[in-house]
Amino acid sequence: MLTQQMETPGEAVAAATQAQKLSTNEAIVSEPSAKLKALLMERAARAGVNVYEMGSGGYAVGWWARSREVPDLRALSRCLTQLGVAA
């Protein structure tokens, strides 16, 4: 007769914890924002708009004789949309 082997609760908890760590890996979570940032920077460069990453985590957007500081990617996207760069 075959008997089923059951894992001890400690092993199951350790496996679940490991699976959770893998699913929330920073590379996985931050990938969409990195892609968005690259897309916005590329579109801005093609349109002649300068975008610089700042040490505070925000961005400085410069065009013609104007400049604007925006705090995050969402604000950068809105700013570039207002300039007709990002759709």
C-alpha positions as a LaTeX table, in Angstrom:
\begin{tabular}{lrrr}
\hline
Residue & $x$ (\AA) & $y$ (\AA) & $z$ (\AA) \\
\hline
Met1 & 0.00 & 0.00 & 0.00 \\
Leu2 & 1.31 & 3.44 & $-0.91$ \\
Thr3 & 1.14 & 6.21 & 1.61 \\
Gln4 & 1.15 & 9.84 & 0.73 \\
Gln5 & 3.89 & 11.92 & 2.17 \\
Met6 & 2.80 & 15.22 & 3.57 \\
Glu7 & 5.06 & 18.15 & 4.04 \\
Thr8 & 5.45 & 19.52 & 7.48 \\
Pro9 & 3.74 & 22.89 & 8.01 \\
Gly10 & 7.10 & 24.64 & 8.31 \\
Glu11 & 8.16 & 23.52 & 4.84 \\
Ala12 & 4.87 & 24.61 & 3.32 \\
Val13 & 5.10 & 28.03 & 4.93 \\
Ala14 & 8.69 & 28.42 & 3.77 \\
Ala15 & 7.68 & 27.49 & 0.21 \\
Ala16 & 4.79 & 29.96 & 0.25 \\
Thr17 & 7.05 & 32.71 & 1.57 \\
Gln18 & 9.59 & 31.99 & $-1.15$ \\
Ala19 & 6.88 & 32.08 & $-3.82$ \\
Gln20 & 5.64 & 35.43 & $-2.51$ \\
Lys21 & 9.16 & 36.87 & $-2.61$ \\
Leu22 & 9.57 & 35.73 & $-6.21$ \\
Ser23 & 6.25 & 37.23 & $-7.30$ \\
Thr24 & 7.04 & 40.61 & $-5.73$ \\
Asn25 & 10.60 & 40.82 & $-6.96$ \\
Glu26 & 11.55 & 44.46 & $-7.57$ \\
Ala27 & 12.59 & 43.75 & $-11.15$ \\
Ile28 & 9.15 & 42.34 & $-11.92$ \\
Val29 & 7.23 & 45.11 & $-10.17$ \\
Ser30 & 9.28 & 48.04 & $-11.46$ \\
Glu31 & 9.52 & 46.85 & $-15.08$ \\
Pro32 & 6.36 & 48.64 & $-16.34$ \\
Ser33 & 7.52 & 51.98 & $-14.90$ \\
Ala34 & 10.96 & 51.53 & $-16.48$ \\
Lys35 & 9.33 & 50.84 & $-19.84$ \\
Leu36 & 7.08 & 53.89 & $-19.48$ \\
Lys37 & 10.05 & 56.08 & $-18.54$ \\
Ala38 & 12.04 & 54.88 & $-21.56$ \\
Leu39 & 9.07 & 55.45 & $-23.87$ \\
Leu40 & 8.44 & 58.98 & $-22.57$ \\
Met41 & 12.14 & 59.90 & $-22.76$ \\
Glu42 & 12.34 & 58.59 & $-26.34$ \\
Arg43 & 9.27 & 60.52 & $-27.47$ \\
Ala44 & 10.50 & 63.68 & $-25.79$ \\
Ala45 & 13.91 & 63.38 & $-27.45$ \\
Arg46 & 12.32 & 62.93 & $-30.87$ \\
Ala47 & 10.25 & 66.08 & $-30.33$ \\
Gly48 & 13.25 & 68.11 & $-29.17$ \\
Val49 & 12.16 & 68.29 & $-25.54$ \\
Asn50 & 14.88 & 67.77 & $-22.95$ \\
Val51 & 14.02 & 65.56 & $-19.97$ \\
Tyr52 & 16.48 & 65.14 & $-17.11$ \\
Glu53 & 16.13 & 62.85 & $-14.12$ \\
Met54 & 16.69 & 64.72 & $-10.87$ \\
Gly55 & 18.17 & 63.45 & $-7.64$ \\
Ser56 & 14.86 & 64.03 & $-5.86$ \\
Gly57 & 13.21 & 61.39 & $-8.03$ \\
Gly58 & 11.45 & 63.94 & $-10.21$ \\
Tyr59 & 12.15 & 65.17 & $-13.71$ \\
Ala60 & 13.13 & 68.49 & $-15.24$ \\
Val61 & 11.48 & 69.16 & $-18.60$ \\
Gly62 & 12.96 & 71.82 & $-20.84$ \\
Trp63 & 11.76 & 73.14 & $-24.20$ \\
Trp64 & 12.62 & 76.35 & $-25.99$ \\
Ala65 & 13.23 & 78.95 & $-23.27$ \\
Arg66 & 10.94 & 77.28 & $-20.75$ \\
Ser67 & 11.40 & 74.61 & $-18.14$ \\
Arg68 & 9.25 & 72.78 & $-15.66$ \\
Glu69 & 9.94 & 70.41 & $-12.80$ \\
Val70 & 7.58 & 67.46 & $-12.33$ \\
Pro71 & 7.58 & 65.07 & $-9.35$ \\
Asp72 & 6.97 & 61.66 & $-10.97$ \\
Leu73 & 6.28 & 59.67 & $-14.15$ \\
Arg74 & 2.56 & 60.41 & $-14.10$ \\
Ala75 & 3.20 & 64.13 & $-13.99$ \\
Leu76 & 5.87 & 63.77 & $-16.67$ \\
Ser77 & 3.38 & 62.01 & $-18.91$ \\
Arg78 & 0.80 & 64.78 & $-18.37$ \\
Cys79 & 3.40 & 67.48 & $-19.03$ \\
Leu80 & 4.54 & 65.86 & $-22.26$ \\
Thr81 & 0.93 & 65.37 & $-23.33$ \\
Gln82 & 0.30 & 69.09 & $-22.83$ \\
Leu83 & 3.30 & 69.78 & $-25.03$ \\
Gly84 & 1.90 & 67.46 & $-27.70$ \\
Val85 & 4.72 & 64.93 & $-27.28$ \\
Ala86 & 3.06 & 61.95 & $-25.59$ \\
Ala87 & $-0.40$ & 60.71 & $-26.44$ \\
\hline
\end{tabular}
